[in-house]
Amino acid sequence: MFKSTTLVLTVLLGAGCSHVTPHYDARFGDAVRDARKKMTLNPNAGKDGNPVVGMDGRAARESMLQYEKSYKSPPPAVNVINIGGSIGGEK
């Protein structure tokens, strides 16, 4: 009785260590790679040696400076004024 119980437990524990998902693992990450491809406008942009057209150096520099400046001193908060309404239904 003890030998048969030990044999059954050994077989069950050994079955738990076996590889049961060979087909799932072969395609692991395909959905993420497919979504990344669909979000990329031009996948070969890094291989293109031509410069970006449409913005000269001065305009690009100024836009970058304005972008950095907006984080150093953000615009002031706007106060909202409630006109024509009452608070909590009171008059």
C-alpha positions in Angstrom: 0.0 0.0 0.0 2.8 2.4 0.9 4.7 1.7 -2.3 1.7 2.2 -4.5 0.8 5.5 -2.8 4.4 6.7 -3.1 4.5 5.7 -6.8 1.2 7.5 -7.5 2.4 10.7 -5.7 5.7 10.6 -7.6 3.9 10.3 -10.9 1.6 13.2 -10.0 4.4 15.4 -8.9 6.4 14.6 -12.0 3.5 15.4 -14.2 3.3 18.8 -12.6 6.8 19.6 -13.8 6.1 18.7 -17.4 5.8 21.3 -20.1 2.2 21.6 -21.1 2.1 24.8 -23.2 4.4 24.4 -26.2 2.0 26.1 -28.6 1.3 29.0 -26.3 4.9 29.8 -25.6 5.8 29.8 -29.3 3.6 32.8 -29.9 4.3 34.6 -26.6 4.5 38.4 -27.2 3.0 38.4 -30.7 0.2 40.7 -29.7 2.5 43.3 -28.2 4.8 43.2 -31.2 1.8 43.5 -33.5 0.3 46.5 -31.6 3.7 48.2 -31.7 4.0 47.7 -35.5 0.5 49.2 -35.9 1.4 52.3 -33.9 4.6 53.0 -35.8 4.1 55.4 -38.6 7.3 54.7 -40.5 9.2 51.6 -39.2 12.2 52.3 -41.4 12.6 56.0 -40.3 15.9 55.3 -38.4 17.5 53.9 -41.6 16.7 57.0 -43.6 19.7 59.4 -43.8 17.6 62.4 -45.1 17.0 65.1 -42.6 13.5 66.0 -41.5 12.0 68.6 -43.8 9.6 71.4 -42.7 11.3 73.2 -39.8 14.5 75.1 -40.0 17.1 75.2 -37.2 16.1 78.5 -35.6 12.4 77.5 -35.4 13.3 74.1 -33.9 15.6 75.7 -31.4 13.0 78.3 -30.3 10.2 75.7 -30.0 12.5 73.6 -27.8 13.4 76.6 -25.6 9.7 77.4 -25.2 8.9 73.8 -24.4 11.6 73.7 -21.6 10.5 77.2 -20.3 6.9 75.9 -20.0 8.1 73.4 -17.4 10.3 75.8 -15.5 7.6 78.4 -15.0 4.1 76.9 -15.8 1.3 79.3 -16.6 -0.8 80.5 -13.7 -3.9 78.7 -12.7 -7.2 80.1 -13.9 -9.8 81.0 -11.3 -13.3 79.8 -12.2 -16.1 82.2 -11.4 -19.6 80.8 -11.1 -21.8 83.3 -12.8 -25.6 82.9 -12.8 -25.8 79.9 -10.5 -26.1 79.3 -6.8 -24.1 77.1 -4.6 -26.1 74.1 -3.2 -29.4 75.5 -4.4 -29.4 78.4 -2.0 -30.4 81.9 -3.0 
